Amino acid sequence: MNSQDVISIYETVAVISDQMLLAAKNADWDRLTELESQCSEHIASLREGEGPIKLTGETRDRKVKIIQKILADDRQIRDLTEPWMANLSKLIRSNQTERKLVQAYGSNQVA
């Protein structure tokens, strides 16, 4: 993988992270999950192929800017998803508690 290949993959990840942010803003969790999967595939290809590539000053600066944008998007996505995940976790715990109570004391239905 050469430096242009690396930059191209980082740019693709940046585009996907922007789409992920939009999906999170719209609470489109299915789309967000699809995009996360795509992003993971590109990151895996970087891990496998990036290696010790010497980047010129301009290319290195471009890579840094792309990574900063990806990280900024990631922070915003986390800010949007963490409250939703906490609420979902609370709901799941509540349902589990309700199920345990029904198992322990039976249902409230009268025959």
C-alpha positions, 0 to 999 in steps of 0.5 A: 500500500502506498501513501496515496492508497493510505490517504484514500482509505482515511478519506473514505473513513472520514466520509463514512464517519460524517455519514455516521454522525448524520445517522446518529443525529437522526437517531437512525441506529440501523444505518449507524450500525451498517456504517460502523461495519463499513468503517471497521472494514476500512480500518482493518485494511489500514491495519493490515496494509499501512505499514511504515510508509514514509509520508511527505510533509503535505501528505502527513498534514493531510492525514493528521487533518483527516484523523482529527476530523474522524475523531471529532465526528466520533466524539459527537457520535458518542455524545449522541449515542451514550444517553440513548445507550444508557436509557436502553440499558435501564430499560433492559434492566427494568424488563429483567427485574419485571421478569424475575418478579413475575417468576417469583410471585406469579402474574397478577392475572386472576383466573 
